Amino acid sequence: MKLKITVHGIAYEVDVEVLDDEQEGYPSALPYVPSMPDTQTSSSIPSPLPRPNQKKQPKTAADASGSVTSPIAGIVLEIKCTAGGVVKEGDIVMILEAMKMKTSIAAPADGKVKTIPVAKGDNIREGQTLIEYE
């Protein structure tokens, strides 16, 4: 079947083929099958080097002196500690929100909270001080 069409003011004459109901207008694509790497170990692959023995030094309140800064820009959603309060390493002290994602801020070490210079709902920038320790 021949048709005449106009696109942007230019006339074209095209041949159109009518397909049966069972035929599709696009060729079928081959399914993607990812190849799996060879699971057999090869002698040409070197073994990993052993890590040097390093004892982890326990963190103390003296290590906590300083401040905790924000890793991202966002909004202070929750403050889970108080000025003058004692926190332990790993305790969640604050929750930030950025782009509908919540980020928990953990205490880096055992210590006493000196000040919290931000409040719930504050907009903060990356690197801004969130908590100061004694």
PyMOL commands that set and color helices and strands:
alter all, ss='L'
color gray80, all
select strands_A, chain A and resi 2-7+10-15+66-69+74-79+86-87+92-98+101-106+111-115+123-124+129-133
alter strands_A, ss='S'
color yellow, strands_A
deselect
rebuild
show_as cartoon
